[in-house]
């Protein structure tokens, strides 16, 4: 049976939520990440109207203000985004028993063998898009393919509110039809090196041998390029999510090299993981940090603590230590991920005995804030780094 994967991508999610909740923002450039003047703030999401000015995620907010001073700049409402994300993920679970949530605004569905229930892949995708728009007012883009990698690229092919189906057997021809910069995983430095080497199209890569590509670009990048133009059949996303863990990751359109921006991006991911742990009433002793560099080399490092971790500040503190150990200074980062593995329900005797009074108090305070904001999303309470730099 031919595998069928859907990649669901929420269109400019944070900015779209703001435009949904504030009709006066619609059709205007919206930038979520901070207010002009916020110290070292970073763009988290830009609406499609703002992207026309060259604004993109992970850009220093000061640069975004220069590009479009008349944009609507917002610090954002993270709990509201989680609320809508949860609704959308629940909708997706009605269509597939195998939903892998990659981040707050991205998920894969294994739709293999669901034709009798939902019709053809195109029909199923249209049903999902309609269901989500009717229940949330938001649009999504869906990529459909026989490999997760091609499905991910296809979801961005006709954004926003798009759908692209790459039929079985057409993966290679689709990849070869793309411009080099549209091949997911090729960063700016790799692109420059490809062009310098006389490689201008995916077809040029396809014609090269593995030995040539690995000699010129290194083992990791060379193997990636060889497999990418052939549809990357063996690449899997979100493997951590299949284990008994809670995880989130984010892929960046541009390489991250600034240490503060990298840590700020990790803090945002930690917020997603911590909130999901709160919702599921669990804790973990093992934190995993995943880093994928510009050359597509991927490293993971973990720490098992002597105390249970279930609040964002402690999780971020552990991630900072892991980053310090593993980060290759000056090397661009394309993807970051955080996972809490072997999660356990709160209330076990081991957890109660190990959890310090101060940490327990801190976690209860954080949970109280989550509950308050779930009940009253209009209340704006943010953590210091989150307030100044992300949402």
N, C-alpha and C positions, 0 to 999 in steps of 0.2 A: 504494500500500500504506500502510495506517495505521501510523504509528509507535507502538511500545509501549516505554515506559521503565519500568524498575524502580528504585526508590530503596531501598537496603538500609541500615538504621540499626541498629547494634548497641545493644541495650538497656542503658543505664547502664553502659557497657562496663567502665571500670576497676573500679567497685564490683562489677559482676557477676563479673569475674574473681577478685576477692578472695573473694567468696562461694562461687565454684566451688572454689577451692583451699583454702578454710578453711570446712568445713561448719558450724563453730560460729558463723559470721557470718550464716548464712542466716536470712532473715525478720527481720533486725535492721537498724537504721539504720547504714549504713556511709558514711563521708565520706573520700574520697581527696583529699589535698592537703597534709596536714601534721599534726603533733601539736599539741594545745593548748599554747600558749606559744611556738610557732614564730613568730619575728618576721616580721610582715607576710605570713604564709602566706595562700594563696588556695585556695578549693575548686576542684578540678579536676572531680570527678564525685561525685554523691551517689546512693545507691541509692534505689529508689522508696519504701522505708520511711522514709528520711531526708527525702525531698521532701515528705512529709506534714507536716513541721514547718516548711516554707517555705524549706528549704535548697536552693540552686541553684548551678550552676557560676559561677565568677568572683566569688562572694561572699567577702568577707574571712573567713578561718577563725575569727577571734574572734567574728564575728556568728553563725556556725554553732554554735559552742560555746554561746553564749547561748541559741540556739533549741532545741538538743537536747544538753545536757551529757552525757547518757548514751550518745550515739552512739559507734560505734567509729571512731576517727580514725586514718588511716594515711597515711604518706608515699608509699606506692605502689612499684611495681616496673615501671618503664617497659619494660624489655627483655622481661619476661613479656608485657606487653600487645602489644608488637610481634610477638612470637612467635605469639600467637594470631591477631592481625590478619592476619599473612602467611598462615596456614593458611586463614583465611576467604576472603581475596582469591583464593587459589589455587582454592578450591572454586568461587567465583563465575566464574572464568575457564573452568570446564568447561561453563558454561551460555551464555556469550556471548563472542564474539571482541572485543567492545567494552566493556571494563570501565574506568570512570573512577573511580579512587580519589580521593576528595575529602579525606579525612583518615584518621586511624588507625581510625576507627569508622564510616565512611560511604562509600558508593560508589553510582554509577549503572551500570546495565546497559542497553544497547540490545538489547532482546529482539525487535525487529522481525523477522518471518519465521522464528521458531523453533518455531512451533506443531507442525510435523511431527515435530520432535525431542522436544519436552517437553510437548506438549499445549497446552491453553488457558493463558492467562496465570495464572489461579488455580491450575491444576494444576502449572505450572512453579514458581510461588512456593511452594507447599506442598512440592514436592520439594527446593527449595533450603533451606527452613526445616528440614526433616527431616534433610537431609544435614549441615547445619552443627551441629544439636543433637547428632546421633549422633557426629560426629567431634570436637566441641569441648566439648560440654556447655553451650553458651551459646545464648541465644535472640536472635532478630533480629525486627525489624518491617519489613515490606515495603509500599511504596506503589506502585501500578501505575496508569499513566495515559498518555495520548497526548502529554503535554508533561512535560519534566523538572520544571518548577515545580510542577505539580499532583501529580506523583508524590512529590515531596519533602514536600509538605503531607500527602498521604495516608498516608505512612509513620508519621507521628506521630498519626494519627487514632484508632488503637486500641492504643496502646502500654500495657504491654510485650507482646511476643510476638504482635503483631497483623499483620493483612493487610487492606488495603483496595484494591479495584479500582474505579477510576473509568472506566467504559466510554467508548469513543469517542463524542463528541457530548454527553457528560454533564458535561464540564469546567465549563461556565458554571454549570449548576444546582448542582453541588457547591460551587463557590466562593460562590455566593449563599446557600447554606444555612449557611455558617459564621458564628460570631460574629466581630466585627472583630478581636479579639485573637488569633484563630487564623490570620489571614492572614499568612503568612510575609513578613517585611520591614516590617510595621507595628510600630514601636517605641512605647514609652510616650509619648514627646512627640508623635508623629504621632497616636496614639490620642486623646490629650487634645485635640489641635487639631481632629480630626474631630468629636468629641462637642461641642466648643464651637461648631462650625459647624453643628450640628444634624444631622450625619450619624451615624446610629446602627447602620446595617446595611450589608453589602456591596451590597444592592439600592439603597440611597441613593446609594452611589458610582456604581453602574452607570447611574443616571439622569442623572448630571451629565456635562456636555460636557468635552472635553479643555481647552478654554479656561478654563472655570470652575475646574477642578481645578488647573491650572498657575498661575492667577492667585492662588488662595487658598493653595496649598501649595508653589509654586515648580515650576520645570520638571521637575526630577528626580523629586520625590515625586509630583507631579501625574500625570506620564506613567506612573510605576510603578503608582499606584492605578488608573488607567484600564485598564491592561493586566492587572493582577493579578486583578481580578474577572472578567475574560474568559479566564482560564487562562494568561496570559503565554506564548503559543505560541512566541515567539521567544527567550525567556530560556534561555541555556545555562550549564551549570556545568562547571568544571574544564577550560576550553579549553586552559589551559597544559599539562595532562597529555597532550594529543594531540600536542604538539610534542615534540622530543627534549629532554625536561626531566624533572626530578623535583620534585614540588610537593605541598603540603598546605595546607589552609585550614580554618578553624573559624568556624562561625556561633554567635553568642552569643544566649541567650534574653533577656538584658538588656543595655542599652547600657553599654559600657565608657567611663568618663571619667577614671578615676584613672590617671595616667601609669605608676605602678609596676605596677599590675595589667595594663595594656596591654603593657608590656615583658615581664612574666612570661608572658602568653599567647603572645607572639611566641617567647619562649624555648622554650616547650613545642612549638610548631609546628616550630621549628628542630630540636629533638631528633628529631622524626619524619623530617624531610627528611635530616638527617645520617645517621641510622641506615640509611635506605634507600639512600643513596649508598654507605655502607660495604658493604652487602649486594651492591650491584651493581658495586662496585669502580670507581667513577667519581669525577670531580671536575668543577668548573665554575669559570669566571671571571666569570660574570654572575649576580648575585643580584637577584631581583625581590621587592619588598614590595607587597602589595595591601591596600588599606584600603577598606572599604565603610562609609559613615557612616549615621547614623540617618535621614537624608533620602533614602537609597538612592543618593546620588552615590557613584561608585566611582573611585578613583584608583590608579594603579600607578606606581611609581618603581623604577628599576633602577640598578645600578652594575656596571660591568665593571672588575674589579681587574687590577692588573699581575701578580698572583700567583694561582695556583690555590687555590680554596677547597674543602676537603673535610673540615673538622672543625667541630663545633658552635660552639665558642667564636668562631672567626673569622667564621663565618656570622652569628652573633648580633651581633658587633661591627659588621659591615656593615649589618645590619638596623637597629641603633640609630641609625646615621648617616642612613639613609634615612628613618626615622621622624622624626628631628629636622628634616629638610628638608620633610617633607610633612604632618605631623600638624597639624590645625587645633585648637588648644588649646581644651578645654572642649566640643568637639563629640563626641557619643556615637558609638561604633564598634559596628557590628553584626557585621562579619566581618573577619577578618585572614587573609592568606595569604602564604606564602613559596614561591618557586620558584627552582630553580637551572636555568638554561637552557643549551642547547648543551653538555650534559654529554659528557665524553670519558673513555675508559678510562684508568686509571692506567698509568704506565709509558712514555708517549710522551716523545720527546726534549725537546719543548717544556716539558712538565710538569716533567721532571727538572731542566731548567736554570733554571726560574723559581722552583721551590719552595725556599724558604730552609731552611737546616739546622734552625733552631729550629721552624719550622712542620712540617717533616717529622718531627721528634722528637715534637712535640705530637700530630700525627695518629697516629703509630705507637702512642703511649701510649693514645690514645682507642680505637684499633682493638683494642689488647690488652685493654682493659676490656670492649669489646663481645664479644670472643671468650670471655673468661672468664665473662661473665654469660650468654652463650648456652649455654655448657657447664654452668654452675652457677647457675641462676636464683635459688637461695636466697641467693647472696651479694649483699649490699646495698651497692653503691657508687654514689654520686650526685654530680653536680656541685653546686657551692655554691648557685647560685640555684635549681636544681631541687630540691635537698634542703630548702631553707628555704621554698620557695614553691609548688611544684607537686606533685611526686611523690617 
